[in-house]
Amino acid sequence: MKPIVLCGPTASGKTELALELARQTGGIIVSADSRQVYKRLTAGTAKPQGAWENGVYLTEGIPYCLVDFLDVTDGFNAGAFRRRAQEIAAKHPDKQLIFAGGTGMYLHAYFVGMDELPAGTPETREKLSKLLSEKGKAGLHAALAEKDPVSAAAIPAGNVQRTMRALELCLLTGKPASELKSGKFFKLPDPEQSAWVYLDWEKETLNARIARRTEQIFDPMAKEAAALLQEGFPADAPALKSLGYPQAVDFLAGRLSRTQAVEQVAALTRQYAKRQRTWFNRYTNAWRIPLARSEDFRIQKITREILSRV
């Protein structure tokens, strides 16, 4: 069968559904989550519980790929995900592949493609970080508008990461970032090559799920952060920049109370879910499963429906 792609915002149940689909098909799961790649970060990343056996990470006996393999000081990106996912697909040509995750750029890079753009350098990042500290978000975006008005029009002024990356490309190549891109970013995946399923939760229900999960995971997340800090890892290590961990670090340092930290993590998670919904709304050929209440998330029923369509 063609690969199945389970996408949607955080806390939407992608992992549970992926495991059931893998059980029903004898398939393997490929995680498309930019934070589950890290070793030793499990609670805050909602990494599926599992163990390594003979070089394979198994969750309930099911191979769950691209989780729990990266050191906390290392970085990872869409290009690396694409290469590793291609290796997995080539290694298992007779297996049902089930992609599950909320990092939209990873999924897009694998199923649609991506432009090969130059990597950033410490020098350009330092220059842009200085500009941000001196001029703020508005000044950073104004600088982009001057160099590349097309990109500036497409990037919200508050999106610092995308603004910095577009400016960085201008600095590295001497050309507007908009001229370097082929248009793959805006293309849709071929429905003949993959089956996309979007878990479309009603906003308030999803927010309630986020609140419950944040309360449940905060203490073990803080414990994970404490262990890494005690071993001498810096608070700005790539893994500890994952959603929620900076607040856990501030809680451990006494800069936030537990209540304040939990509230901030929940608020940031809601904002992240909103960005994910915006991203995945572009995939108009995905099959959307409306979920208004938690009782609507009937995994066996949804699994049967997905398999009947695929």
Secondary structure, DSSP 4 states (H G I P E B T S, - for coil): -PPEEEE-STTSSHHHHHHHHHHHHT-EEEE--TTTTBTT--TTTTPPP-EEETTEEEETTEEEESSS-B-TT----HHHHHHHHHHHHHH-TTSPEEEE-S-HHHHHHHHT-----PPP-HHHHHHHHHHHHHHHHHHHHHHHHHH-HHHHHHS-TT-HHHHHHHHHHHHHHSS-HHHH--SGGGPPPPTTT-EEEEEEE-HHHHHHHHHHHHHHHHHHHHHHHHHHHHTT--TTSGGGGSTTHHHHHHHHTTSS-HHHHHHHHHHHHHHHHHHHHHHHTT-TTSEEEEE-SGGG--HHHHHHHHHHH-
